[in-house]
Amino acid sequence: MNSSTTQHYWPHYLPRTLVKPQTTLDVNLDVSALRFGDQVAIGFFGRDFSYRELKALAERFASWLRTEQNLQAGERVALYMQNCPQWIIAYYGVLKAGGVVVPVNPMNRAKELKGQLLDSGASVIVCMQDLAGQAIEAAADTQIKAIVSTAYADALPEDDTFGLPDWILAPVQVPSGCIGWQDTLTDRVYQPGDRKPDDLALLNFTSGSSGAPKGCMHTHQTFMHTTVGLSTWHGHAPGTVFLGVAPMYQVAGLVVGVNCAIYVGGTVVPLPRWDRKLAAKLIQHYKIRFAGIAPTAIIDLLALPELDQFDLGSLKRVSFGGASMPESVWQRMQERLGLSFIEAYGLTETAATTHINPVDRPKRQCLGVPYFDTESLIIDPETLQPLPIGEQGEIIMRGPQIFKGYWNRPEDTAAAFVEVDGKTWFRSGDMGYVDGEGYFFMTDRLKRMINASGFKVWPAEVESTLYGHPAIHEVCVIGATDTYRGETVKAVVVLREEARGKVTEQQIIDWARERMAAYKYPRIVKFALGLPKSPVGKVLWRELQDLENAVGVNQGEAQ
């Protein structure tokens, strides 16, 4: 029996086929506002936004886009900020205006942001106040016609009862050249933009094996599938409180921390940056039931000295799909919090979930079974033939959540799909196998990618930036084992002859930190006299990676 004929285990209490609204994503907010108007949609450190208020604010922002910025159907708007109520308001406002949301990683620096602005053709940026400088620099010589600046203070209550840090409490100061958030929310006649369920709704940036960020085209319906599906899988109900800690610019954080919460009539509690004590306070205060938390954050939370002082009994389930949960952390989480961890799997191209563990029969360090209306196979990446159960190959999948292609990249789009057994499948680029019950496991990556705390880091992109250092002659970036982050970025550097003995590894790290997102820059730099190369001069990165992996294994055995 091969992976194409495997009989998957399926929870008896779940339908195999998903029935979902054939509407746009913003209609989920309209329906919940109608059903649960006075209930809390967003809780932000004591400032509560009802569903009725959230809908009204989203419509005001949509009206500003339409009347003041003349936003047309399909026009792109970039959201460049950490998790906060304004992210959610702007998200639904853009959709209501008939626009396309371009979520941008707030850790990106001006150069990285500029590349995505030019690629997407975004005409408006909404950014956090402390990122306005980067946004202004990035917007120069682009098609951007307006930059909206907001501060956390725009959404905070008058009194701080959580002991918030200064960076959250910073007063509103609209930078020169920006439009203040409050100015976009003045009362205007609401005229919704034209939009249909199969229209483009989001342009989520990921990276390809070449390292260049690519925009994944998602419609309202691709995200509706994962929104309704995850809500059904986890049994989310009206009033469920979600901790919005996974970054909303990522597909998983958007689906779990925004879409699911609003769809079921729940409450989302945004946490702008991970802070274990603040997270514990929020869980206790809002009686949070569900959280999508990365294993590294779980490790940090369990290490909180005063953890036992908080009542976290409301938290019933934790799920994440960006990195595997180590066995020891599983055990500690069950012992301290009485929780299990539901692992899932998906990519930016799949609007989050394609595989997920059944709640009643999860397997550890496992991707789970194919999700609602989703098929998955293991194939030989060279012959493209389906492989037997237990044999390692490339994971491919097909389903309603698969993206429509890469923005303005037809060749990359064509390369991302393959025809097997007369059907078109998306190639994940991840290696794995399937067991006799239809559970999928990931074992390696076909693509060259580093997974640092659930963040995808593409070596070619890091190398491209490092080559801008005047002392670097050659560089090869690989992944190094890290007990906390899972993997971290390591750069093997060959210095220019005149720089040898004059530049240190730490200086290279410091230089990179200023030019790359925090998860991207190399935490380790090693100087070498040369790099292994093929007869045609291609750097043999796999040799360096294999050597690093062997060193990591030996160190682990020694410990």
N, C-alpha and C positions, 0 to 999 in steps of 0.2 A: 504493500500500500504506500502511495506517495502522498506528499502534502496536499495535493489537489483533491484527494478523496478522503481525507481525514474527517472523521465524525467528531465535531467539536462538542465539548461539554457546554451545556447552556442552562442557566438558572431556570427552574421550573416556573417561577413566579413572574417571569418577564416575557413579553411578546417577542417573537423573533423579527417581526417587521414593525418599523416605527411609523406612527401616524403623526405628522407634524403640520402646523399651520402653513398654508401656501401664501405667506405674507412676507413683508419686509421686517427686518429686525426691530425697527422702532415701533412697530405695532404692538410688540410685546409690552412696551412701556405703556402704551395707550390702554391696553386691556387691563393691566394691573392697576393703573390709575383709576380706571372705572370701577374695578372690583374692590380695591383696597386703598381708596383715596387718602384716608387719614393715617394709614399705617406708615411706619418708618421704612423708607426705601434705602437711605444712606445714613449711617451714624458715624460722625467724625469728631471724636474726642469730646462728646457731649453736645455737639450741634447736630440736631436731627432734621433731615429733609424728608417730608412726607412724599408719597407717590404723586399727589396732586401738585405739590411744589416742584418736584423734579420734572414732571411733564411740562409745567408752565415755563420753567427756566430753559429747558431744551428747546421749546418752541420760540422763546425770545431770542436765543442764540441763533436758531435757524433763520429767524426773520432778519436779524442783523446781517447774516451772511448773504441773504437774498437781496435785501434792500440797499445795504451800505457797501457790500463788496460785489454785488451783481453776480453771485455764485450761480453757475449754470449746472444743469444735470451732468453728473459724471466728473465734475471738477474736484480736484484733490485738496484736502486740508490736512496738514501735519500736526500731530499732537506730540509735543516734546516736553514731557513732564513726568514726575513720579506719580504713584497712585494717590488720588485725591478726588473729592467730589467734582471738581471742575473737569477732570478727565472724563468722568461719566456724563456730565451735562453736555460737554462739547461733543462727545461721541454721538449721543442721540440727536443733538442739534444738527450735526453735519448730515447724518442719515436722513433726518426729517427735511432738510433742505435739498435732498436729492444728490448730495455730494458723496465723495469717497474718502473714507478715513485712512490716513497714512500714519500708523503708530510708529514712533521713533524712539529708540533706546535713549533715555535721558543721560546715560553715561557716555554717549557719543560726544566727541569733541567737534569743533567747528568744521574741520576738514571732512570728517566722516558724515556729519549732518549735511554739509553742502552737496556731497555726492548723491545722497538720497533725495535731496530737494530737486536737484537737476534731473535725476533719473525719473522721479515720479511726476515732475511738472507741477508740484503743489504750488498753490497761489497764496495760501494763508498758513501761518504758523501760530499755534497756541502753545505758549511755553511758560514754565515756572519762572518766577522773577529772578531767581539765582542763576538761571540758564540764559537769561536774555542777552547777555554779552556774547555767548557762543552763537545764539540764533541770529543776532544782528550781523556778526562777522560772516556767518555761513550764508546769509541771505543776499549779501553783496553780489551784484552781477548775476542774479538769478531772476526768475519770473515772479518772485514773492512780491505781493502788493500790500500785505498787512501783517504785522506781528502783534499778537495779543499777549500781554503779560499778566500773570496772576500770581498771587502769593497765597500760602496756606491760610494766612489771616483773613483772606476773602471768604473763607468757609468755616472759620472757628467761632466758638461761642465767646461771649464777653469775658467769662472767667475760666481760667485754666485749672481744672481739678485733677489733671493727670500728671502734673509735673513735667510738662513738655520741654524739650530742648530748645535752645535759642533759635536754631535754624528753622523750626516750625513756627515759632512765635514771632518771627521777624515781621515788622509792620509793612503795610503796603507802600511801595515806592515805585511808581511806574517809570521805567527808564525812558530817556529821551529816544524818540523814534518808535515807541511802542504805543499801543492802545490799551488802556486799562480794562481789565476783565469786567468790572461793573458797568462800563460804558457800552458793553455789548448786550447787556441784559435789561436795558430800558424797555418800557412797554411799547410794542409795535404791533400792528395788525399782522396776524400770523397767516402766511400763505405758503402751504407746504409745497415742496418741490416735487417734480415728477419722479417716481421711482416704482420699480416693479420687482417682484421676488427674485428674478434671475438677473437683475442688474448688478454690476460691480458695486460692492459695498466697502471692501477693505483691500488695501495694498500693503500686505505684511512683508517686511524685508527679512530675508534669510541670506545665507551665503551658499555658493556652490563650491564644487571641488576646486575651481580656479581661484577661489577666495574673494571674488567680486560680489558684493551684496546684490541680490536679485529680488525684485518685488513679486510676491505671489498674489495672483489675482483671485480673490474670493468674492462670491456673490452672497446676497442675503441668505440664500437657501443652503449654501455649503456650511455656513456658520449656524443656521437654524437646526441643521441635522445634529451637530454636536451639542448644541444648547439643549434641545429637547431630549436627546439621547442620554446625556449625562444626568440630567434632572430625573429621568425615569430610572436609570440604572441605580442611582444612589437614593431614590425615594424622597427627593426634596419636595417639601410641601410649603404652602403659604405660611409665612412666619419664620421659616428657617433662616438662621443668622449665619452669614458667611464671613470669614476673615479674608479680606482682600489684600493678601500679602504677596502673592506671586505677581510679578510686574505685569501691569495691564497692557503694556506694549507687546508682550508675548501672547501667542494665541491661547496658551493654557490659562494664563492669568486673566485674559479677556473673557474666555468662555466661563470659567469657574467663578471668577470674582465679580463679573458684571452680568453677562448674558443669562446664566442660570438663575442668579439671584433675582433679577428683574422679571424673568419669565414666570417663575413660580410665585411671585409676590412675597419674596423674602427680603432680608435686610443685608446690605453689604457694608462692611466696616473696613474702609481702606487704611492700610498702614503704608506710609510713603516709602520708608526704608526699613529694613529688618532691624528690630531692636527687641531683644528677648524680653526685657522687663515690660516695655510698652505692650508687647504682644500678650503677655500674661495679664496685664491690667485690662486690656480690651476684651480678652476672652471672659474674664470674670465680670466685667461691667455689663457687657452686652449679651452675656450668656450665649456665646458663639457655639454653634453646633458642628459646623463643617469648615475645614481649612485645607487649602492646597499649599502644602509647605514642603520645601526641598529638604532632603536628608541632612544637609549641612546646617540648616536652620533648626531642625529637630535636635541635632546634637548640641547646638548652642543653647536651646531652650532647656534641655535636660540638665545642662551644666549650671543653670541659674542657681546661685547659692540659696536664695530665698524662695525657690519654687514652691515649697510646701506651704508657704504663707498665702498662696493664691488658691481660690476655689475654681478649679478648671473642670469641674464635673459635668458642665454642660457640653463640653467637646466630645462628640461621639465618633467622628471619623476624620481621618487624615488621608489625603490622596495626593499623588504627584506622578508626573510622567517624564521628568527630565533626567533623572538619575536613579540608579538602583539604591535601595535601602540596605546598608550592611547588616548582616545577621545580628551582630552584637547590639546595634541600635534598635532593631526590631524588639529584641528581648527587653532592653531598658525602657523602651516606650511602653510596652505592655505592663511592665512591673510598676513604673512610676505613674502612668496616666491611664492604664487600663484600656489602651487603644490598639487597634490594628491599623496597618498601613495598606491601602489599596493601590498597588502599582498599576500604572497604565502606560500606554505608548502612543506616540503620534509625532507629527512634524508640523512645521509651519505650513507646508504644502497640503496638509490634511486637516487644517482647522482644528488642530489638537488631536483628538482621539481616533485611533483605528483599532487598537487592542486595549483590553482592560481586564483585570482580574475579577471574577465573580465574587461578590461580597460574601457569599456563603461557602465558597471553596477557593480562597486565594492560594497561590503558590508564591514562595519567596524568591526574590531576585528573578522575577518572571514578568514578561510583558502582558500576559493574560491571553484571552481568547479574542478572535475577531468580533468586533462590536456590531451593533445593529446594522443590518443590510450591508455588511462589509465582508468581502472575501479576501483571503490572504494565502499566499503560496511561498514556498521556499524553492528557489531555482538556482541552477548553476549559472553564475554571472557571465560565463563565456558562451556556453551552448544554449542558454535560456530554457533548458528543459527542467520540468519539475523534479525535485529530488525526494527520495524516500524519507519516511519518518526518522528523526534522529540524525540525519545527515546535514552538515552545515552548508549553507548557501546564502544567497541574497534574499532578503524579505521584500516581497512585492505585495501590493494591495490595490483594491478597487472598491469604490463606494460613492455615495452621494456627497461626502464631505471633501472629496479630492478637488484641489484647486483647478482653475481653468487654464493655467499656464503662467509663465514668467512674463512680466510686463516688458513689452518691446524686445523680447529675446526669443524669437521663434526657433532658433537652432537649439538653445538650451531646453526649451519646452519639448521639442521633438526627442531630445536625448533622455528626457526624464521619464518617458513612457516606453513600454515594450508590449508586443503582442504575444500572448501565450494562450494556447488552446482556443484561438479565435476571439479572444477578448483583450481589451486594452488595460494594462496595469501600470501603476506608478511604481517606479524603482526607488526604494528607500535609501539605497546605498549602505544599508546596515546588514551585517552578516548574522545569521542565527539558525535556529532549528526549531522544529515543532515536535512535541511528544505525542504519544498515542491518544491522549485526550484532547488534542487540539490546542494545547497551551504553547505559546511561542516564547522563545528565549533568545536574547541577543548575546552574541559572543565576541563580535569584533566589528570594525567599521571598514566597509569597502572604500569609502571616501576617506580622504585624509582630513581628520577633524579631531579637535581636542575638546573634551567635555569637562569644563571647569565649573563645578557647583551647578550643573544643569545648563550653563551657558555654552553655546557653540562658539568655538574659537577656530578660525581657519588659518593655518600656518602661513599660507601664501599672502594673506592680507597683512599679517603681522610682519612678515619678512619685507613686504613692500614698504612699510613705514620705516623699519629699521635700516633699510638701505639708504634712507635719507640722512643717516648719521655720517658725518664726514670721516670718522675714523674706521668705519666698517668697510671691509673689502668684500667679504662673503658672509652669508648667514644661512643657517638652516634651523627652523623652529620645529620642535617636537613636543610631545606630552611627557610629563614626569609625574610619577605617582605621588599623591599628596594625601595624607591620612584624613585631612579635613575637607578639602575641596574635591576629592576623588582624583582629579588630575589638575595639574597646573602647567603653565606655559614655560618652556625652557628654550633658550636660544643658544645655539652653538655658533660662535662668532670667530671669524678670521679677520684680524685687524690689518689695516694698511701698514706697510713696513714702517713708515715714519711715525705711526701712532703707538707702536709696541713699546710697552714700558711707561707710557705717558697717560694712558687711559685705563681706568679700572672697570671691573664688571659692574660695580655699584653705580658708576657714572652712566653706563649704558642703560641700566634699569631706570635711574632717575630721569634720564632723557626720554625714554619710552613712556614713562608714566604721564608725562606732560602732554603726550600726543595721542594716547590711546585710551579707550574705555578701561575702567578699573579691572575688569575680568580678562582683558585682552593682553595687557602689557606683560612681558616676561618677568616672572618673579625670580627666575634663575638664569644667569648668563655664565657660560663657560667659554673661555678662550681656547682656540685650537690653531694649530699651524696650517691645517688644510681640511677640506671636506672630502669624503669618499665620492667618487664620480664614475659614471659609466664611460665607455670608450668615446661616446659622442659629447662628453662633458656635462651630462645631466647629473645633478646632485642626487646621490642615493640616500634619500632621507630615511627609507625603510631600514637601512643598515644601522643608522644612528638610533632610530626608534627601537629596534630590536635589542641593541646594546643597552639602551636605557631601561627597557623592560626587564632585561636579565639582571641588571643591577638592582632594580626595585624589588624583584622576587628574592634575590639573595639577601637584601636588607630585611625584607619581611620575615624570612626564615631565621635570620640571626636574632630578630627580636623575640 
